[in-house]
């Protein structure tokens, strides 16, 4: 079966937005919590697969190959992911939903994603999953979290833009396919690319950074983290929110919106009809 054209994918996505925008708050929150959990489980699996590797290139390759399972599950299950919903700007631009409804969706989904991701981070840190490698996974988790919290603000913002460019391209590519296998392949490669490039994803960071913060509160892990010489001065809620989550979130919005706006302007019949009305 032939894949859908860019125009078909763009207009189909716009048509799918009004139900998302009008969905009851409880349903959005529930599906958003699920998405936060699924992204986090992709992060857990990728870290578990790669933490013991000394070669940085191989480590990124393995991490990139495993992490996409999170978004694949989200796309196939219809969960609500904040970064993917950046594409809903196309529906607002076309007049299919109001800007107020867009902001409502983003707010509810962001909160739900946060709840799901932080819950997984706590469960992994406090119930033994970070014991892998005799606690080496806890050290690796803290190292990743500390590095993210120490990024310069503009660096985090720009890395967030490029991350969600690829995430939203992945969603469009997945939507070109009619079959599950095609959807999986469409989603996989752009996510594989953003992880290898170490771009910044706000929802994934809702797992990575709290997991590092929580790990550093467990005495056995904290001792190993200190012995590894990791600078934990930035492993706190303030740095997490101000130095990483805010700039990355803003960058993700810009990156996703850019993809949506370009696709809408270049391909959408609804854009032409809106311009003529």
Helices and strands as residue ranges (DSSP letters): H 6-22, H 25-50, H 56-67, H 69-77, G 84-88, H 89-93, H 99-126, G 129-131, H 136-149, H 153-175, H 180-196, H 202-215, H 219-227, H 237-239, I 240-245, H 246-267, H 269-276
